[in-house]
């Protein structure tokens, strides 16, 4: 003989259909117990994702630091890196094509919700695409000398990721 399942009175009063299903269905009880196990797992996973986003957020850097998120095969990324090297502007390079899918470049790209490469981060300001005037303005605002910064073509809005 199966044991009688005791259900609290408030449960039967407020959710009569679910209470009746719970009494009748073994599968429903199994799913309910499985959800009690899966809910903490989902909470822990979302907490891990948020922690990774905060940990790898490139906007959390000193005011004068420059970070570039680039790709090895992207011609715009190569042009931006050549210009930065020619102007002798120090920068940190995060390559999306290097490393694994859980690397700092991927998390930085994901955190910024970027829509294309290259992405230039100056302090906490982000410039997406090869927008040369915006890059110059952000570097100058951070106190970095841009007099030697020369791009093959001057663009503003023409060569940017679609939004």
N, C-alpha and C positions, 0 to 999 in steps of 0.2 A: 504494500500500500504506500502510495506517495505521501510525503509529508505535506501538510497544508501550509501554504505560503501565507504569512501574516503581513498584511499591508496596512500602513497607518490610515486612520480614518480621514485625515485631511487629504491624503493622496486620492482616496476614493471619491471624496466630495468634490475636489477641484479638477481631477483628471479621470473621470469615470471610464472613458474609453481605453486609455492607456492602462489603467489599473486592471480592467477586465482582460486586456491582452496579456498583461504581465502574469496574471493568474493562469491563463490557458496555455501560453506558448513558451516552450523550452527555448526555442531559437531566439525569441525576443529577450528572454532573460540572459542568454549567452551574449547577445549583441550589447545589451546594457552593461554587463560586466566588462566586456572588451572595451567599451568606450571609457569606462572608468580607468582602464590601464592606458589607453591611447591618449587621453586628454593630457596627462602630465608629460608624456613624451612629446606631444605637439608644442606644449608650453616651453619645454626645455630646448627644443629645436629652434623655435622662434627667438628665444633668448640668445642662443648661440649665434644666429644670423645677425641679430642686432649688435652683439658684442664685436663680431668681425667687421661690421660696417663702421662702427666707431673706431675700432683699432686701426683700420687701414684707410681712414678718411684722409685724403691728401690735403684737405683744407686745414687740418690741424697741424700746421707747420709754422715755423717762425716767419715773421713778416717779410723778410727779404729773400726767402728761399724760393727757388723755381723748380717745379716738377713738370716733366713732360710724360704724357701717356702716349706711346707711339706703337706702330706696327712695323715689322721688318720690311714688308712688301709695299708699304704705303709711300708713294712718291711725295706727298705733302709732308709726311713725317720726316722723310730724308731731307727735304728742303729746309724745314724748320730746324732740324738738328745741325745742318751745315751752317746756317746763319748764326745759330747760338754759339757754335764752336769758333767760327770766324770772328765773332765779336768778343770772344773769350768771356762769355757769361757762364758762370758755373750753374749746373742744373743736375737734378736727380732724374734718371731715366727709368721709366717703368714700361717694359715691353710686353704687349699683350700676346705676342707670338712665342715668347720664351716661357719656360717653366710649365707648371701644371695648371689645371683649371681652378685650383684653390689658392693660387699665388696672390701676392699683394697687388699685382697689376690688375688682375681680374676683379678683386674686391674693390679697389679704388675706382675702376670703371663702373662697376655696379653701384657703388655708393653715390657717385656723382650723377647717375642716371644719364650718362653720356650717350650720344646718338651717333658718334663717329669719331674718327681719329684724324689728326692729332688733337689732344686736349692739353692745354697749357694752364697750369695752376701757379699763380704768383701770390704767395701768402695764402689768403683765403679766397681770392678772386679767381674765377674759372673762365677761360676763353676756349670755346669749342671750335675746332676747325682751324684753318690757316687764315685767320683774320688779322692781317699784319698791323693795321692801325690800332686795333684793340690790344694786341700783344705789346706793341710799343707803349701805349698809354699805361697799361698795367705795370710794365717794367719801370717806366719813368716814375709812376706814382709810388713804387716801392723803393725808389732811390737808386735804381740800377742804371748805369750809363748806357744809353741806346744809340749813341752817335755812330758807333761802328757796326750796328746791326743793319745788315743789308740783305734783302730778300730778292730772289730772282724776279718776282713780280709783286707789286703792291696790290693787295686786295682788301676789300672790306665788304663782307656779305656775299661776294661772288663765289668763293670756294669755301663753303661751310656745309656741315651736315644738315640734312633736311630736318625740320622740326615738326 
